[in-house]
């Protein structure tokens, strides 16, 4: 089995990559930092992955996405659309330029990569695409307007593609967490120790990949009970 993970060098993406390495998946790691990817690739081989490939590319650009898609060799059995960018600003503070930047990180990579792998998944009648969403797709965060908007659009795309493929063996899943303690929060004042941890996301992810092939885990919404108190 071969998996492609975006935003793989840290946070949720790295945690998922480590999980899949232990399950002996072949891995294609995608992130911007080649140095981080080289280090991670070595670690994942030690953890059990029989083959690790990495592609250092900026997926927020159309050229970066095209370069990645062109470089892919062989079928992708599992796509993890994880790349994302948090932006803190209210609705009255954002411009269309900010929204475009957020679209380039939070929406366009997921759409383009899903499009790229679906033809082969359809041809072999098998495959799984997992999207890492956010609770703000359902309950907007007032001080993260552009982020909330783009996550809402991503979640709607997931619903549409799931509906399109409902009679297909291809499975489409979305993990919808509340705030997760990752580097996305660096420099932002927040109670990060009360957030979900990347290990929590991995547990949700496992319930998706270990489900019977005839079972589609459509959505998993998870939240921190500590943060809710």
URTAKA-V722220 format. One record per backbone hydrogen bond with DSSP energy under -1.0 kcal/mol. CO is the residue of the C=O (numbers start at 1). NH is the residue of the N-H. If there is no record, write none. Layout:
# URTAKA-V722220
co=CO nh=NH
co=CO nh=NH
This chain:
# URTAKA-V722220
co=1 nh=26
co=2 nh=77
co=2 nh=78
co=3 nh=28
co=4 nh=80
co=5 nh=30
co=10 nh=14
co=11 nh=15
co=12 nh=16
co=13 nh=17
co=14 nh=18
co=15 nh=19
co=16 nh=20
co=17 nh=21
co=18 nh=22
co=20 nh=25
co=21 nh=24
co=26 nh=3
co=27 nh=53
co=28 nh=5
co=29 nh=55
co=30 nh=8
co=31 nh=57
co=33 nh=37
co=34 nh=38
co=35 nh=39
co=36 nh=40
co=37 nh=41
co=38 nh=42
co=39 nh=43
co=40 nh=44
co=41 nh=45
co=42 nh=46
co=43 nh=47
co=44 nh=49
co=45 nh=48
co=51 nh=27
co=53 nh=29
co=55 nh=31
co=58 nh=61
co=61 nh=65
co=62 nh=66
co=63 nh=67
co=64 nh=68
co=65 nh=69
co=66 nh=70
co=67 nh=71
co=77 nh=128
co=78 nh=4
co=79 nh=130
co=80 nh=6
co=80 nh=82
co=81 nh=132
co=89 nh=145
co=90 nh=94
co=95 nh=99
co=96 nh=100
co=97 nh=101
co=98 nh=102
co=99 nh=103
co=100 nh=104
co=102 nh=106
co=103 nh=107
co=103 nh=108
co=107 nh=111
co=108 nh=112
co=109 nh=113
co=110 nh=114
co=111 nh=115
co=112 nh=116
co=113 nh=117
co=114 nh=118
co=117 nh=121
co=118 nh=122
co=119 nh=123
co=120 nh=124
co=121 nh=126
co=127 nh=171
co=128 nh=79
co=129 nh=173
co=130 nh=81
co=131 nh=175
co=134 nh=137
co=135 nh=138
co=135 nh=139
co=141 nh=144
co=143 nh=89
co=144 nh=148
co=145 nh=149
co=146 nh=150
co=147 nh=151
co=148 nh=152
co=149 nh=153
co=150 nh=154
co=151 nh=155
co=152 nh=156
co=153 nh=157
co=154 nh=158
co=155 nh=159
co=156 nh=160
co=157 nh=161
co=158 nh=162
co=159 nh=163
co=160 nh=164
co=161 nh=165
co=163 nh=166
co=165 nh=168
co=171 nh=129
co=173 nh=131
co=174 nh=220
co=175 nh=133
co=176 nh=222
co=177 nh=135
co=179 nh=196
co=180 nh=182
co=182 nh=185
co=183 nh=186
co=185 nh=188
co=190 nh=192
co=191 nh=194
co=192 nh=195
co=196 nh=181
co=197 nh=200
co=197 nh=201
co=198 nh=202
co=199 nh=203
co=200 nh=204
co=201 nh=205
co=202 nh=206
co=203 nh=207
co=205 nh=209
co=206 nh=210
co=212 nh=215
co=216 nh=218
co=218 nh=174
co=220 nh=176
co=222 nh=178
co=224 nh=228
